[in-house]
Amino acid sequence: MRLTDEERAMLAGAFGEVRRWAIGHQIAVGEFFDAAEFVPVSQAHIMADTESLGEGGVRFLEGLAAAPEAERRVRVPAITDPRGIDFAVYRRLGQTEWMAALERRAIAALRAFGVLMTDTCINYQTIMAPVRGDHLAYGDTGVVIYSNSVLGARSNFEGGPSALAAALTGRTPRYGYHLDECRRGTRRFRLAATPRDLAEWGAVGGIVGEACGSYCQVPSIEGIEAVPGSDALKHFGTALASFGSVALFHMAGITAEEAVFAGPPPEAVPIGRAEIDAFLARYAAPGDQLDVVVFGAPQLSLFEIERVAQALDGRRIHPRTTVLITTSPEIKHAADRMGLTTRIEMAGGIVAEGICFYQSYAREMAEANGWTRLMTNSAKLINIIGGYGYRPTLASLERCVDSAVAGHVL
């Protein structure tokens, strides 16, 4: 890789051992992906939940954080993905004191770098959304695909160490979606049926993702009759990234960039009502006892929380079913202030801030609470949670709430 004088100085240790580690790590990543040089970034988004880190990862962070302050402070604004523990509710979820203690250590280490503990995968809805052309070092796949596609920013999927390194150096290797040629369309899909709710938008994302199945594919979706809102695009993008490892999509007249193909546009693959219904049917389980309903992954916007509160007003969740809503700390504060949290809790629900269900020791929670059947309106969560021992069902928000009240899948 071509290095500037400052980058060579970092590698030589002139800015301390922490930045020397960071630039060395980034050079290794850049050379693996044939990056010619680095590109400056305006933000970094760090995935560092303690379930993934474990004891060894937390010790690694603590070792770097022990350096003198001038050597460890981040150079660009750096924020965090969801954590694994909400200290206000973790005991109710069956999480342990050991998990909470590890979480506190990780938080202390990240704060020592100057990282802002935003604890969210929807920073584009709550913090400071990037703008078209911004080069970023973002970690969470849902954050990356939304920022690349809807907003026109530029980021690859950054691993936790790589995102931290970018925050410390202010740059990232210039490869992948930082390059114009990698942002061209490669596949075409045409919607022949309009998704009726967020679960169906996620189903469409899952269908397109499975058809692509590659980080290098850039699908273009046509035939959309009305502009989907931010939450619909969020659910579509997170499912697309989860089912297909896709990091960028185009929607004509909706997303920030139009689809430009390297050659003649490929034939469009139709997606109609039959395909959407078939996707949902894969996860149907009518009549099954319902253990837990999760609204999260991605975290909920304020409007989504309001819909949950409205669906639960005047009702009571069945005693054998847990309903968990996860959102960002900022939105949780707003929901508290507006009385939405109280309305949900009066019905028996739990509103947790700053966490993501599958990054919160989901298998251990299942074992502690006897959970097996899970219901959600998030296609992304459906794709992930089976690996933790759950049997998932995908349905609309309203059907999830109705099932939670009934205590079984409707």
KOLROGU-427182 format. One line per 8 residues: number of its first residue (from 1); their letters; for each residue x, y, z of C-alpha. Coordinates in steps of 0.1 Angstrom, whole numbers, plus 5000, padded with zeros to 4 digits. Each point is the difference from the previous one (the first is absolute). Last residue first. Layout:
REM residues N
NUM = a = X:Y:Z  ...
This chain:
REM residues 410
410 = lvhgavas = 4482:4830:5157  5030:4988:5019  4992:4993:5037  4997:5020:5032  4969:5018:4989  5013:5034:5009  5034:4992:4984  4982:4987:4969
402 = dvcrelsa = 4981:5033:4996  5032:5019:5005  5018:4980:4973  4970:5003:4977  5001:5038:5003  5037:5002:4994  4997:4979:4969  5013:4964:4999
394 = ltprygyg = 5032:4980:5000  5002:4968:5022  5032:4987:5015  5010:4967:5016  5028:5009:5023  5033:4981:5007  5025:5029:4995  5006:4993:4964
386 = giinilka = 4962:5004:4994  5005:5036:5011  5018:5013:4969  4976:4998:4971  4969:5008:5021  5018:5030:5015  5006:5014:4965  4964:4994:4990
378 = sntmlrtw = 4989:5022:5029  4963:4998:5008  5006:4977:5029  4989:4967:5016  5022:4977:5021  4991:4964:5009  5027:4985:5022  5003:5018:5033
370 = gnaeamer = 5005:4981:5032  5010:5032:5019  5036:4992:5009  5007:4979:4970  4986:5025:4976  5019:5028:5017  5032:4980:4997  4994:4995:4963
362 = aysqyfci = 4993:5037:4994  5031:5012:5018  4992:5036:4993  5013:5004:4964  4969:4982:4986  4977:5023:5018  5017:5033:4993  5006:5024:5028
354 = geavigga = 5001:5038:5006  4967:5003:5018  4975:4974:5011  4962:5004:5000  4983:4970:5018  4964:4992:4994  4973:4992:5026  4971:5021:4987
346 = meirttlg = 5008:5027:5025  5036:4998:4987  4990:5009:4965  4979:5031:5011  5028:5011:5024  5026:4998:4972  4978:5021:4977  4995:5028:5026
338 = mrdaahki = 5015:5027:4979  5030:5006:5022  5008:4962:5003  4997:4996:4962  5024:5029:4995  5025:4986:5025  4997:4966:4983  5005:5017:4966
330 = epsttilv = 5033:5015:5012  5011:4967:5017  4995:4981:4968  4972:4974:4997  4991:4965:5011  4964:4988:5007  4996:4967:5018  4967:4982:5004
322 = ttrphirr = 5001:4969:5023  4972:4974:4997  4989:4976:5028  4980:5026:5018  4980:5011:4968  5006:5037:4992  4972:5022:5013  4978:5024:4979
314 = gdlaqavr = 4987:5035:5004  5026:5015:4977  5023:4972:4986  4997:5008:4962  5003:5037:5008  5031:4995:5020  5016:4979:4973  4991:5026:4974
306 = eieflslq = 5016:5027:5021  5031:4979:5003  5002:4998:4962  4996:5038:4997  5028:5006:5025  5023:4977:4979  5006:4965:5011  5033:4982:5001
298 = pagfvvvd = 5008:4979:4970  5002:4973:5013  4971:5008:5023  4964:4992:5008  5003:4966:5017  4971:4978:5010  5008:4972:5024  4986:4966:5011
290 = lqdgpaay = 4971:4994:4976  4982:4966:5002  4996:4988:4964  4965:5004:4985  5011:5013:4967  5037:4994:4992  5009:5019:4969  5037:5006:4993
282 = ralfadie = 5002:4987:4964  4965:5014:4994  5014:5035:5001  5023:4993:4970  4972:4983:4981  4977:5030:5006  5027:5024:4986  5006:4978:4969
274 = argipvae = 4963:4996:4993  4993:5037:5004  5026:5009:4973  5037:5002:4995  5011:5001:4964  5037:4995:4990  5011:5028:4976  5021:4990:4970
266 = pppgafva = 5035:5013:5002  5009:5036:4991  5025:5002:4971  5035:5006:5013  5016:5015:5031  4965:5009:5013  4991:5033:5016  4973:4999:5026
258 = eeatigam = 4990:5035:5011  5015:5014:5032  4985:5014:5031  4971:4976:5003  4965:5007:4989  4997:5009:4963  5011:4966:4989  5007:4977:5030
250 = hflavsgf = 5037:4991:5003  5016:4975:5024  5033:4999:5020  5016:4978:5026  4987:4965:4991  5010:4971:5023  4969:4983:4984  4976:4989:5028
242 = salatgfh = 5013:5025:5026  5008:5029:4977  4966:4997:4982  4982:4996:5033  5017:5032:5014  4992:5019:4968  4963:4991:4998  4995:5007:5037
234 = kladsgpv = 5017:5033:4998  4983:5010:4967  4967:4993:5016  5010:5020:5031  5011:5030:4979  4968:5001:4981  4993:4983:4967  4994:5023:4969
226 = aeigeisp = 4969:4987:4982  4997:4979:4969  5032:4980:5002  5005:4982:4967  5038:4998:5001  5026:4987:5023  5037:5002:4990  5023:4974:5016
218 = vqcysgca = 5037:5005:5007  5018:4967:5003  5036:5000:5013  4990:4990:5036  4984:4969:4985  4968:4979:5004  4981:5019:4973  4968:4979:4998
210 = egviggva = 5000:4994:5038  5003:5037:5005  4972:5009:4976  4976:4976:5018  5012:5011:5034  4995:5037:4991  4966:4992:4987  4992:4983:5033
202 = gwealdrp = 5013:5030:5019  4975:5022:4981  4974:4974:5009  5008:5002:5037  4999:5038:4998  4964:5000:4987  4979:4996:4968  5028:4994:4975
194 = taalrfrr = 4989:5012:4965  4997:4972:4974  5017:4997:4966  5034:5011:5013  5026:4998:4973  5035:4988:5007  5033:5008:4981  5035:4988:5008
186 = tgrrcedl = 5035:5014:4996  4996:5037:5006  5031:5022:5003  5014:5009:5034  5032:4980:4996  5012:5022:4971  4996:5032:5020  5024:4989:5028
178 = hygyrptr = 4994:5005:5037  4976:4970:4997  5029:4975:4996  5034:5014:5006  5016:5031:5015  5015:4989:5033  4987:5020:5029  5009:5033:5015
170 = gtlaaala = 4998:5022:5031  5028:4980:5018  4984:4992:5033  4964:4998:4988  5012:4979:4970  5017:4976:5024  4969:4997:5021  4980:4992:4968
162 = spggefns = 5026:4974:4990  5001:4984:5034  4961:4997:5000  4998:4987:4964  4991:5025:4973  4973:4992:4974  5010:5025:4973  4991:5036:5000
154 = raglvsns = 4990:5028:4976  4971:5025:5005  4971:5001:4975  4973:5005:5027  4975:4973:4991  5025:4976:4986  5034:5003:5016  4986:5012:5034
146 = yivvgtdg = 4972:4975:5001  5024:4971:4989  5026:5010:5026  4977:5005:5029  4983:4966:4994  5034:4983:4997  5013:5014:5033  5036:5011:4997
138 = yalhdgrv = 5004:5035:4985  5033:5016:4989  4987:5029:4980  5006:5020:4968  4973:5026:4996  4989:5004:4963  4964:5005:5008  4994:5009:5036
130 = pamitqyn = 5005:4982:5032  4971:5000:5026  5008:5016:5033  4985:4982:5030  4965:4986:4999  4987:4986:4967  5035:4995:4983  5012:4987:5034
122 = ictdtmlv = 4977:4971:4996  5023:4972:5012  5003:5017:5034  5021:5000:5032  5008:5038:4998  5030:4996:5023  5021:5027:4985  5036:4987:4996
114 = gfarlaai = 5026:5022:5017  5026:4972:5002  4995:4997:5037  4962:4997:4994  5007:4968:4981  5019:4985:5030  4974:5010:5025  4972:4986:4979
106 = arrelaam = 5018:4967:4996  5006:4997:5038  4963:5007:5007  4989:4974:4975  5023:4973:5016  4983:5008:5034  4965:4997:4985  5007:4967:4985
98 = wetqglrr = 5015:4986:5032  4969:5014:5019  4978:4978:4978  4973:5005:4973  4966:4984:5007  4980:5027:4982  4987:5016:5032  5036:5002:5014
90 = yvafdigr = 5010:5020:4969  4973:5026:5004  5016:5033:5012  5036:4990:4992  4991:4996:4963  5026:4975:4989  5014:4987:4967  5009:5033:4984
82 = pdtiapvr = 4986:5015:4968  5024:5015:4975  5024:5027:5013  5010:5034:4988  5033:5016:4989  5004:5037:4989  5035:5003:4984  5035:5000:5015
74 = vrreaepa = 4994:4976:5029  5020:5004:5031  5025:4973:5008  5034:5017:4996  4992:5033:5017  4983:4981:5029  5031:4980:5009  4995:4963:4993
66 = aalgelfr = 4978:4978:5023  4972:5001:4974  5020:4977:4977  5003:4973:5028  4964:5005:5010  4989:4994:4965  5020:4967:4998  4986:4990:5034
58 = vggeglse = 4965:5005:4988  5007:4978:4970  5015:4972:5021  4971:5000:5024  4974:4997:4973  4999:5024:4971  4971:4986:4981  4977:4997:5031
50 = tdamihaq = 5016:5032:5012  4986:5021:4972  5027:5019:4981  4986:5012:4967  5015:5035:4994  4986:5027:4977  5027:5024:4987  4994:5034:4986
42 = svpvfeaa = 5014:5026:4975  5024:4976:4982  5032:5008:4981  5009:4976:4972  5030:4976:5001  5020:4987:4971  5002:4974:4972  4976:4975:5016
34 = dffegvai = 5006:4965:4988  4974:4985:5025  5026:4981:5020  5024:5029:4997  4974:5023:5015  4993:4977:5030  5037:4996:5008  5005:5038:4996
26 = qhgiawrr = 4971:5006:5023  5015:4979:5027  5033:5018:4997  4982:5033:5002  4983:4991:5032  5029:4983:5017  5022:5031:4994  4971:5021:5012
18 = vegfagal = 5000:4982:5033  5038:4999:5002  5005:5038:4999  4998:5027:4974  5036:4996:4987  4996:4962:5001  5016:4993:4966  4966:4991:4986
10 = mareedtl = 4985:5033:5011  5029:5018:4984  4995:4981:4967  4963:5011:5002  5010:5036:5005  5025:4999:4970  4972:4986:4979  4999:4963:4992
2 = rm = 4995:4982:4967  4989:4964:5007
